[in-house]
Amino acid sequence: MRKSPILLALALIANLTAAPIPEAAYENGLAIGCQAYSFKEFSAFEAIAKTKEAGGKTIEFYPGQKLKPDSPKDEVVHHNASNKVVDALLAECKRQGVFPVNYGVVGANNPAEVNKIMAFAKKMGLYAVCTESTEQIAAWEAAAKETDVKVAFHEHGGSMSRPDYKVWHPLYILGVVESRDKRVGACADLGHWCTSNLKPVECLRILKGRVISVHLKDKSEMGGKGVVVPAGQGVVDVAACIEELKKQKFDGHFSIEHENDWKDSVPKIKESVEFTKAEWAK
């Protein structure tokens, strides 16, 4: 198969080797931080600082967040961002001691977009990207092999009454990835599984060996009316999920995604970080 120009260029850059999550990002075998979307009312620079304040060591960026509070509207985190933006983002992460590990949720309509996203991830030194574009599975798998960046398929809430949206169910994701390279798997969004009236720990068991990353959010109740609450205070059995992931020898990262308290979420996120660390240490 002919390699894309983007991936060929990356292969020639010696320092762009495989980028597992750095050892310094782990505490007692746990890598935990924030999905920057938790701070969507703020800039990426502020998200990095708030992640550190909440006790996280890793950050998962998403497309479209303004770079700095005073940045122009077109200076955003994105796979089409300039080298200047990428360099600034990496420099701020290094300054704050927060490790960039993931990017998403990002869509791709064709293999060219897949390659562009994966090239950006490689340049950022990321562990993985997060997407729902399962229709591009062949391109994602090829790019994962070329770049050694993992691909995690994410799910939002869904149901059998919406047959056009399939990625909500772990059995569908398993069918997409089970015959593919091990670098292609799932992002386990524990809260969204509850939105779909699924038990997260059972979903994790279905996806055994294929969980690449976790979006950790707890919900006040099952179904679409539940709101996000700190880990351990809702219907997600976070302790059981952590126990199951430890059985699976999960070594990816947890991204706290607190879709609530938008203007002042750090205290609640800190509660989630501390709860998860305590459960992981048991």
Residue pairs with C-beta under 8 A, 6 or more apart in sequence:
1 142
3 11
3 146
4 111
4 112
4 115
6 115
6 116
6 119
7 115
7 118
7 119
7 143
7 146
7 147
9 119
10 16
10 119
10 122
10 123
10 146
10 147
11 146
16 122
16 123
16 125
17 148
18 148
19 122
19 125
19 126
19 127
19 148
19 149
20 127
21 31
21 58
21 99
21 101
21 127
21 251
21 252
21 253
22 99
24 57
24 99
25 31
25 33
25 57
25 58
25 99
25 101
25 253
26 57
27 57
27 277
28 277
28 280
28 281
29 251
29 280
30 254
30 276
30 277
30 280
30 281
31 57
31 58
31 99
31 101
31 251
31 252
31 253
31 254
32 56
32 57
32 58
32 253
32 254
32 255
32 256
32 273
32 276
32 277
33 51
33 56
33 57
33 58
33 59
33 60
33 98
33 99
33 101
33 253
33 254
33 255
33 256
34 47
34 50
34 51
34 54
34 56
34 58
34 59
34 60
34 255
34 256
34 257
34 258
34 269
35 59
35 60
35 62
35 215
35 255
35 256
35 257
36 44
36 47
36 51
36 59
36 60
36 61
36 62
36 65
36 77
37 62
37 65
37 257
37 259
38 47
38 50
38 256
38 257
38 258
38 259
38 265
38 269
39 46
39 47
39 50
39 51
39 265
40 62
40 65
40 262
41 262
41 263
42 50
42 69
43 65
43 66
43 67
43 68
43 69
43 71
44 61
44 65
44 66
44 67
44 68
44 76
44 77
44 89
44 92
45 67
45 68
45 69
45 92
46 69
47 59
47 61
47 65
48 59
48 92
48 93
48 96
48 98
49 96
50 265
50 266
50 269
51 58
51 59
51 98
52 96
52 97
52 98
53 266
53 270
54 256
54 266
54 269
54 270
54 273
55 270
55 273
55 274
55 277
56 98
56 256
56 269
56 273
57 97
57 98
57 99
58 98
58 99
58 100
58 101
58 102
58 253
58 255
59 93
59 98
59 99
59 100
59 101
59 255
60 100
60 101
60 102
60 103
60 104
60 130
60 213
60 253
60 255
61 77
61 89
61 100
61 102
61 103
61 124
62 77
62 103
62 104
62 105
62 106
63 76
63 77
63 78
63 79
63 103
63 104
63 106
64 76
64 77
64 78
65 76
65 77
66 73
66 75
66 76
66 77
67 75
67 76
67 77
67 85
67 88
67 89
68 75
68 88
75 85
76 85
77 85
77 89
78 85
79 103
79 106
79 116
79 117
79 119
79 120
79 121
80 116
80 120
81 89
81 120
86 120
86 123
86 124
89 100
89 124
90 100
90 124
90 125
93 99
93 100
100 124
100 125
100 126
101 126
101 127
101 128
101 213
101 253
102 126
102 127
102 128
102 129
102 130
102 152
102 213
102 253
102 255
103 117
103 120
103 121
103 124
103 126
103 128
103 129
103 130
104 129
104 130
104 131
104 152
104 154
104 187
105 130
105 131
105 132
105 154
105 187
106 117
106 129
106 130
106 131
107 113
107 131
107 132
107 133
108 114
108 117
108 131
108 133
108 136
108 139
108 140
109 133
109 136
110 136
110 139
111 136
111 138
111 139
111 142
113 136
114 133
114 136
114 139
114 140
114 143
115 139
115 143
117 129
117 131
118 129
118 140
118 143
118 144
118 146
118 147
118 149
119 147
121 128
121 129
121 147
121 149
122 147
122 149
126 149
127 149
127 150
127 213
127 252
127 253
128 149
128 150
128 151
128 152
128 187
128 212
128 213
128 252
129 149
129 150
129 151
129 152
130 152
130 153
130 154
130 187
130 213
131 140
131 151
131 152
131 153
131 154
132 153
132 154
132 155
132 156
132 167
133 140
134 153
134 166
134 167
134 172
134 173
134 176
137 176
137 177
137 180
137 184
140 151
140 184
141 151
141 180
141 181
141 183
141 184
143 149
143 151
144 150
144 151
144 181
144 183
144 184
145 181
145 183
148 183
149 183
150 183
150 184
150 185
150 212
150 213
150 252
151 183
151 184
151 185
151 212
152 185
152 186
152 187
152 212
152 213
153 167
153 173
153 176
153 177
153 184
153 185
153 186
153 187
154 167
154 186
154 187
154 189
154 215
155 167
155 168
155 169
155 170
155 173
155 187
155 189
155 192
155 193
155 196
156 165
156 167
156 168
156 189
156 192
156 195
157 168
157 192
157 195
157 196
157 224
158 165
158 166
158 167
158 168
158 169
158 196
159 168
159 196
159 197
166 172
167 173
168 192
168 196
169 196
169 198
170 186
170 193
170 198
170 203
170 206
170 207
171 206
173 186
173 207
173 210
174 186
174 206
174 207
174 210
177 184
177 185
177 186
177 210
178 210
182 209
182 210
185 207
185 210
185 211
185 212
186 207
186 210
186 211
186 212
187 212
187 213
187 214
187 215
188 200
188 203
188 204
188 207
188 211
188 213
188 214
188 215
188 241
189 214
189 215
189 217
189 257
190 200
190 214
190 215
190 216
190 217
190 218
190 236
190 238
190 241
191 215
191 216
191 217
191 218
191 219
191 226
191 228
191 236
191 257
191 259
192 215
192 217
193 199
193 200
193 203
194 200
194 219
194 222
194 223
194 226
194 234
194 235
194 236
195 219
195 222
195 223
195 224
195 226
197 222
197 223
199 237
200 236
200 237
200 241
201 237
201 240
201 241
201 244
204 211
204 241
204 244
204 245
204 248
205 244
208 248
209 248
211 245
211 248
211 250
211 252
212 252
213 252
213 253
213 254
213 255
214 241
214 245
214 250
214 252
214 253
214 254
214 255
215 255
215 257
216 231
216 238
216 254
216 255
216 256
216 257
216 272
216 276
217 228
217 231
217 236
217 256
217 257
217 258
217 259
218 228
218 229
218 230
218 231
218 232
218 233
218 234
218 235
218 236
218 238
218 272
219 226
219 227
219 228
219 229
219 234
219 235
219 236
220 226
220 227
220 228
220 229
220 234
220 235
221 234
221 235
222 235
226 234
226 235
227 260
228 234
228 257
228 258
228 259
228 260
229 260
229 268
230 258
230 268
230 269
230 271
230 272
230 275
231 238
231 256
231 271
231 272
231 275
231 276
232 238
232 239
232 272
232 275
232 279
233 271
238 275
238 276
238 279
239 279
242 276
242 279
242 280
243 279
246 280
254 276
256 269
256 272
256 273
256 276
258 265
258 268
258 269
258 272
260 268
261 267
261 268
